[in-house]
Amino acid sequence: MTSHFLAIFGNPVAHSKSPLIHNYFFKKMGTQLGVKGCYTRYQLENGEEIKEKFLQLGLTGANVTIPFKREAFLYADRVEGIAQKMGVVNTLVRRGDEVVGYNTDAPGFLEAVKEFKFENVLLIGAGGSAKALSWVLENVEVVNRSSGRLDYFKKRGIPAYSWEEFTPKSYDLVVNTTSAGLTDNSLPLPEPMAREVLKRAKYLVDIIYGKETPIMQLAKEMGLQVKGGEEMLIYQGVLAMEHFLNRPLPREKVASLYREILRG
Ligand SMILES: NC(=O)c1ccc[n+]([C@@H]2O[C@H](COP(=O)([O-])OP(=O)(O)OC[C@H]3O[C@@H](n4cnc5c(N)ncnc54)[C@H](OP(=O)(O)O)[C@@H]3O)[C@@H](O)[C@H]2O)c1
């Protein structure tokens, strides 16, 4: 039996579902895999102390959420995989004397949409989530309410437009990465523009989880295949657990456990 001491760092962190899903994993699959673990929350005040706290708490692994993903990248001893390009880390793992950083947010999104057949993608929004997804998607364009955040994409050759500059093309997959619809009933694009984009698309993913947002409702009405953000949350967790245990897992089996506990 190997033991794993895990936590999520963030501020605020009380709302996080990570302890729920990962503790459930250990309860349901721990014995058969020969692992024991417990997963808790830690509200960090100062991101510069992330590695120090990780070591002080005797953790073997951690997830990192807003607002410390950049600090996790900066203070990890080493960063592996797509996180090197992204410059943000959401998973820290103790490997010998080192604290190693990974990112499972964007790879988790890809796992969540693996049954969709798409060639080109429109990301609505230009915040942290859109930035992360832009590293794992090809043939991607960005549209955002304002122009302030577009340079990050343009510098990397990704076409990026404000609403005023945007002329919709044909996209197979449309992803809402904005918080429009999270606590209100707004669409992430003006309605005529949203309809124009959706009428030529096959799939709509909203990364907001826990509710059916107005853009999900509109896309359903227009006949698209629709997915909410729960699946991205689930698969980033599955991939993080693989890093914590340092071994591949039966992903679909673990994902269905996480689905089961999240749906209560
Ligand atoms: N499923 C998951 O695992 C997962 C993971 C991470 C985040 N999320 C969700 O993703 C959402 C965004 O997170 P984030 O960290 O990327 O946020 P962020 O960095 O704060 O960026 C927010 C983006 O949304 C746009 N926006 C906000 N309100 C809008 C509105 N009413 N209409 C149109 N655009 C609007 C902003 O446009 P401006 O630039 O014009 O302000 C900006 O581009 C949150 O709802 C969060 O819950 C889900």
The ligand as an SDF file (V2000), in Angstrom:
LIG
                    3D

 48 52  0  0  0  0  0  0  0  0999 V2000
  -14.9950   23.1060  -16.3320 N   0  0  0  0  0  0  0  0  0  0  0  0
  -13.8610   23.4260  -15.7820 C   0  0  0  0  0  0  0  0  0  0  0  0
  -13.0880   22.5540  -15.3770 O   0  0  0  0  0  0  0  0  0  0  0  0
  -13.4770   24.8830  -15.6830 C   0  0  0  0  0  0  0  0  0  0  0  0
  -12.1270   25.2210  -15.4460 C   0  0  0  0  0  0  0  0  0  0  0  0
  -11.7910   26.5760  -15.3590 C   0  0  0  0  0  0  0  0  0  0  0  0
  -12.7820   27.5600  -15.4710 C   0  0  0  0  0  0  0  0  0  0  0  0
  -14.0920   27.1890  -15.6940 N   0  0  0  0  0  0  0  0  0  0  0  0
  -15.1230   28.2460  -15.8750 C   0  0  0  0  0  0  0  0  0  0  0  0
  -14.7170   29.0780  -16.9410 O   0  0  0  0  0  0  0  0  0  0  0  0
  -15.2200   30.3970  -16.8010 C   0  0  0  0  0  0  0  0  0  0  0  0
  -14.1350   31.4240  -17.1520 C   0  0  0  0  0  0  0  0  0  0  0  0
  -13.0170   31.2660  -16.3270 O   0  0  0  0  0  0  0  0  0  0  0  0
  -11.6540   32.0820  -16.6110 P   0  0  0  0  0  0  0  0  0  0  0  0
  -10.7520   31.7920  -15.4740 O   0  0  0  0  0  0  0  0  0  0  0  0
  -11.1660   31.8330  -17.9960 O   0  0  0  0  0  0  0  0  0  0  0  0
  -12.1750   33.5810  -16.4870 O   0  0  0  0  0  0  0  0  0  0  0  0
  -11.4210   34.9740  -16.7690 P   0  0  0  0  0  0  0  0  0  0  0  0
   -9.9530   34.7530  -16.9200 O   0  0  0  0  0  0  0  0  0  0  0  0
  -11.8960   35.9020  -15.7250 O   0  0  0  0  0  0  0  0  0  0  0  0
  -11.9990   35.4350  -18.2150 O   0  0  0  0  0  0  0  0  0  0  0  0
  -13.3370   35.7250  -18.3820 C   0  0  0  0  0  0  0  0  0  0  0  0
  -13.6500   35.9530  -19.8720 C   0  0  0  0  0  0  0  0  0  0  0  0
  -15.0760   36.0190  -19.9700 O   0  0  0  0  0  0  0  0  0  0  0  0
  -15.4510   37.2190  -20.6640 C   0  0  0  0  0  0  0  0  0  0  0  0
  -16.7540   37.6100  -20.1000 N   0  0  0  0  0  0  0  0  0  0  0  0
  -17.0840   37.7330  -18.8010 C   0  0  0  0  0  0  0  0  0  0  0  0
  -18.3980   38.0680  -18.6740 N   0  0  0  0  0  0  0  0  0  0  0  0
  -18.8910   38.1350  -19.9380 C   0  0  0  0  0  0  0  0  0  0  0  0
  -20.1780   38.4340  -20.4780 C   0  0  0  0  0  0  0  0  0  0  0  0
  -21.2340   38.7060  -19.6790 N   0  0  0  0  0  0  0  0  0  0  0  0
  -20.3210   38.4060  -21.8290 N   0  0  0  0  0  0  0  0  0  0  0  0
  -19.2880   38.1030  -22.6240 C   0  0  0  0  0  0  0  0  0  0  0  0
  -18.0430   37.8430  -22.1900 N   0  0  0  0  0  0  0  0  0  0  0  0
  -17.8460   37.8500  -20.8420 C   0  0  0  0  0  0  0  0  0  0  0  0
  -14.3320   38.1790  -20.4100 C   0  0  0  0  0  0  0  0  0  0  0  0
  -14.3500   39.1630  -21.4440 O   0  0  0  0  0  0  0  0  0  0  0  0
  -13.6100   40.6140  -21.2730 P   0  0  0  0  0  0  0  0  0  0  0  0
  -12.1640   40.3770  -21.6280 O   0  0  0  0  0  0  0  0  0  0  0  0
  -14.3290   41.4810  -22.2570 O   0  0  0  0  0  0  0  0  0  0  0  0
  -13.8170   41.0460  -19.8450 O   0  0  0  0  0  0  0  0  0  0  0  0
  -13.1130   37.2380  -20.4680 C   0  0  0  0  0  0  0  0  0  0  0  0
  -12.7380   36.9860  -21.7920 O   0  0  0  0  0  0  0  0  0  0  0  0
  -15.7410   30.4730  -15.3740 C   0  0  0  0  0  0  0  0  0  0  0  0
  -17.1500   30.4670  -15.4500 O   0  0  0  0  0  0  0  0  0  0  0  0
  -15.2640   29.1980  -14.7010 C   0  0  0  0  0  0  0  0  0  0  0  0
  -16.2240   28.6990  -13.7950 O   0  0  0  0  0  0  0  0  0  0  0  0
  -14.4430   25.8790  -15.8120 C   0  0  0  0  0  0  0  0  0  0  0  0
  1  2  1  0
  2  3  2  0
  2  4  1  0
  4  5  1  0
  4 48  2  0
  5  6  2  0
  6  7  1  0
  7  8  2  0
  8  9  1  0
  8 48  1  0
  9 10  1  0
  9 46  1  0
 10 11  1  0
 11 12  1  0
 11 44  1  0
 12 13  1  0
 13 14  1  0
 14 15  2  0
 14 16  1  0
 14 17  1  0
 17 18  1  0
 18 19  2  0
 18 20  1  0
 18 21  1  0
 21 22  1  0
 22 23  1  0
 23 24  1  0
 23 42  1  0
 24 25  1  0
 25 26  1  0
 25 36  1  0
 26 27  1  0
 26 35  1  0
 27 28  2  0
 28 29  1  0
 29 30  1  0
 29 35  2  0
 30 31  1  0
 30 32  2  0
 32 33  1  0
 33 34  2  0
 34 35  1  0
 36 37  1  0
 36 42  1  0
 37 38  1  0
 38 39  2  0
 38 40  1  0
 38 41  1  0
 42 43  1  0
 44 45  1  0
 44 46  1  0
 46 47  1  0
M  CHG  2   8   1  16  -1
M  END
$$$$
